[in-house]
Amino acid sequence: MTEYEALSELIERIDELVKKEQYNLAIETIENQIDNFGDKQILYDFLGKLNMLVKDPLKAAGFLIKSLEIQPDNALTLELLGDAYYAMENWEETIISWHKACEIDQKKFDVWKKLGELYYQIGEYAKATKALQVFLEYEENVDVYSLLADIFRKMGNDIESWNQLMKAEKLAPDNRRILIQIGQSYSDIGNYERAIDYFQKVVSDEPENASALFFLGKMHVSKKNYTQAIEFFSQIIEIDPDNALAYYEIADIYASQAKIDEAIKMYDECLSKDPSIEEASVAIASLHWVSKKYEKALTYLKEALRYNKTSIDALQMIGDIYEDMDDKEQAEEYWSKVAEIKED
């Protein structure tokens, strides 16, 4: 049997094992036979892929580097090496490998998409837009338009953000993610009626879409339609009883209406679901403070500091409460902490 025939037989055997998801056995089979072959490049690639499947990116990278020593200009191997570095959160080496893959094979537009997503992830927005726009030269994609809209929005370029959303809506007029983004854009410019139209489209298609229901609630708060807002937030709680933010929003509405007992109850519900929501702790503490329930207020604020030791709002309020309690020493202690944080 020639080496070519033996290699073909081995690859066929590996393919069978992969189909059965017997990845470790496939790795063992290649490692036991790899020294029988002069040209090991394809086998190193296989080992790289297989080790990625068993969640060992470090070992995968080692084999892929060996493959590149044999064939340095293999775009697919470079892409796989980038994938391995990405799994290890080594962003610098990921970017180098993916860029090399794109330089060698200009049609690797899917890699440009991955590059754009990574640049976005690490906050390199200008590079992200460039990479994603290269991808769009090859293929229109709703998710890419959506991501670009978000990036341009973060960069303060509202016009270009809007352009991307319009392209996305034209491509997929019923895409819920896009409809929500367009609704958010209308909300940002204060056009609540148009925002509601878009969020309502999503809810009409998917009545239990919590994101759309939440935004509808927020829009009605902005329009001071508090009863309707509470209805939307309550729907979210029916769908997801552990949704802390929905409780928080209802509590805020009650607080704005001076319905203190109802507000306190809802803030407590919010914190029982997620005690790290600082705004809820500060809000409920302020209600207890106004009622001169100082110790109770301090309990909530000190709990908030467990999650954020540098919370200026919590520290300032603790100092103010101690001042009301005529404990100047304690008040000064907390105020000094606020001053230190502001100086930093």
N, C-alpha and C positions, 0 to 999 in steps of 0.2 A: 504494500500500500504506500502510495506516495505521500509526502508531507501535506500536500494540498488536500488529498482525500481524507487523511487523518484529521486535519483541521476542520474540514466540512462535517465530518462525523461527530467531532467533539462539539461543534457549534450547534448541530442538530440536537445533541443530547442536552446541552445547556438550555436551549429553547424549550424543550419538553419540561425540564425541571422548573423553569421560570413560570410556565403556564400553570404548573401545579403549586406555585408559590413556595417551592422548596429552595429558597435562596441560599441558605447556608450550605446545603449539599451541592448546589451549583458552584459556589465559591470553592469548596473543598475539591471538587472534581477538576476544576481548572488548575488550582494550585498544585495538584498531584501530577498533572500532565504538562504543565507549561514549559518545563525544561526540555521536552521532546521536540520543541519547535524552534526554528531559527528566527522566524519573524513573529515576535510576540506582541506586536502593537495592538492588534485586534483583541487579543486576550486580555491585555492590560485595560483596554476600554471596557470590556465585559466585566472585569473585576471592579473597575470604578463604578459602573452602573449598579452592580449587585451589592456592593458595600453601601451605596446610597440607599438601596432598598432595605437593608438591615440596619439603617440609621447609624452608620459608622463613616461620617464624612471625612474624618482625618485619614483613615485607611484608604478611602476612595481617592482622595487627593494624591496620596503617595503613588498609587498605581497609574493615575492619569498623568502625573508628572513623568513617570517612566515611559508612558506611551508617547508623550510629546518629545522626549529625548530621541525617539526613533523617527517621529514625523512631526516636526515643530509647527508646521503650517496647517494642521488639521483643525478646521473650525469647529467641528462637532466635539472633538476632545476638549478644546478650549472652553466651549460652552459648558460641558459637563464639569470641568474643573472649576469654573465660576460658580456653578450650582453647589459644588462641594464647599467652596469657601463661603458661599452665602449661608449654607446650613451651619457653618461654624461662626457666623456673624463677623467674618473677616471682610469688611466692606472694601477695603483698599484692594486686596488681591482679587476679590470678586469683580470689581470694576475693571481692573487690568485685564483679566482673562476674557470677560465678555467683550470689551472693546477690541481686543486682538481678534476674537472670533468674527466680529463685524467687519474689521479691516480686511480680513482674508476672504470672507464671503459677504459681499454687499447685500445679498438677499436674505441675510439672517435677521429679517425684520422683527421676528418674535423676540430676539435677544435685545433689540432696541427697546422693546416694550418692557422687558424685565429691567433693563438699565434705568429707564424712566421711572419705574415704580420704586427702584432702590434709591435713586437720587431724591425722590419725593420723601421716602421714608427717613432719610438722613438730613432732610431740610435743605438740600441743594436744588432749590426750585428752578433756577435758570437752566441748569444742566438737565433737569427733569423735563422741562418743556421742550428743549432741543431734541432730546432722545425720543420723546413721545411723538413729536411732529415728524421725525424721520420715519417712525413706524407708520404713521398715517399716510405717508406717501405711497405705501404699499397696500394698505387695507384700511377701510373705514371701520371704526369700532366704537360702539356706544360707551363701553366702560372707559376707553381711553379719552373720549371727549369729556366724559363726566369727571375723570381725574384731572384733566387739563383745566376744566372750569374751576375745580376746587383750588388748584395751584394758582391760577391767575387771580382768583379771589383773595387768597392769602398774600399774594404779591401786591394787592391793591389795584390791580388792573381789572376793574369791573366790566369795562366794555368788552375786553377780550374774553373774560369769563362768560359773559352773556352770549357772545358769538359761538363759543364751544357748546353751550347748552342748546342753542337754536339748531346747530348741526345735529346734535344728539337727538333732539325731539323730532326733527325731520326724518332721521334714520329709523327711530323707534318711538312713535308717538304715544305708545301705551306703557313705556318703560317706567315703572314706579319710582325707581331711584332718580331718574331724570325729572320726573314730575315734581318730586319733593324738592330737588335742588332748585328748580325754576320757582317753586313756591317760596323757598327761602330767599331767593334773589328779589322777588317782589316784596317780601317782608322787609328786607334790608332797606329798601327805598320808601317804606311806609305805605305801599299799596296793598293794604290788608285784604281788600275785596278780591283782587286778582290772586293773591296768595291763597286765600281760602278756596277759590275755584280750583286751583291745582291740587291742593291737599284733599279736597273733596272728591276729585277724580280718582285719587288713589283709594280712598275709603269706599267709594262706590263699587270699585272693582274688588277690593279686599277689605271688608268691614273690620277685620281684626288687625289691621296694620298699625302697630303701636306708634311708630314714628309719625305717621300722618295724623293720627288722632292727637298726639302730643302737640304737634304744630298747630292743629286746628284750635286746640285749647289755648295755646299761647296767642294766637291771632285774636281770639275773642276776648282775652284779657286785655290786649292792646286796644280793642274797641270798647272796652269796659262792659262787655256783655258777660258778666260774671256767672250768671246762671247757666248759660250755654257752655261756658268754659268748664265749669265744674262737671257738667254732664260728660264732656269729652274725657276729662281726666278720670272720672269715675268709670267710664267704659274701659280705660286702660287697666284700672285696678281689677275689674271683673275678668279681663283677659289674663292679666299678670298680677296676682295679689302681692307680689314681692317688689313691685315697681316703686322704689322709694321716691323717685322724682315726681311721680304723679301725686303722691301724698303731700310732698313739699309744695307743689303748685296750689293745691287746694287749700293748704294751711295758709299760704301767703294771701290768697283771696280772702279767707275769713279774717285774717289779721288786718287787711286793708279796710274791712267792713266793721272793725272793732268787735267782732264776734270772738272774744278772747278764749272762752272755754273750747269752742269748736276748733280754733286755730291751734291751741295747745295740744288737743287730742290728735290732730293730724300731724303736727310736728313730731309728736312722740311716736306715731305710727311710722313716719318717715325714718326716724333714727333707729327704730327697732329693726327696720329692714337694712339700713346702712348707717351705722353710727359715725362714719367718717365724713358725712356731709356737713361741713363746717357751717354753712349758711343756715342750716336748720338749727344747729346748736346755739348759734348766736341769736337767731330770731326768737327761739323759745326762751332763752335766757333773758332777753330784753323784756319779754312779756312778764316774766316773773319778777324782774327788777322793778318794773313800773308798779307792780302790786306789792312791792317791798318784801317779796319773798327772796331775800338776799342769798341765803344758803343754797336754796334750790337753784337759783340762777348761777351761782358759782359752781355748783356741781356740773351743770351742763357745759359751762365754759372750760372747766378744767378737763372734762372729758374730750372736748374738741382739741385741746392742746396735746392730748395723747397721740393724735393723728397728725397734727401740724404744730410743732413746738414754736414756730415763728409766726403764728397767726396774729397779725397786728390788731385785727378787730377783737379777737378774744382777749388778748393781753390788755388792750386799752380798756375794754369794758370791765374786766376784773379790777383794774386799778380804780376805775370810776365807782364801782360798787363798794370797794373798800373805803373810798373817800366818803360815800354816803353812810357807811357804817362807823365813821369817825376813826378808822384805823389808818392813820396817815403813813405809818411805816410800811404797811403792806401795799398801800396804794403807790407809794414812791417806788417800791421794789418792782412792781409790774410796769409802771410808766417808764422806768429806766430801761427795762428790757425793750420796750417799744422804741425808745430813742436809739438804742444800740443797733436794732435791726434797720432802722431808717438810715443810720450813718453808714451801715455796710452797703 
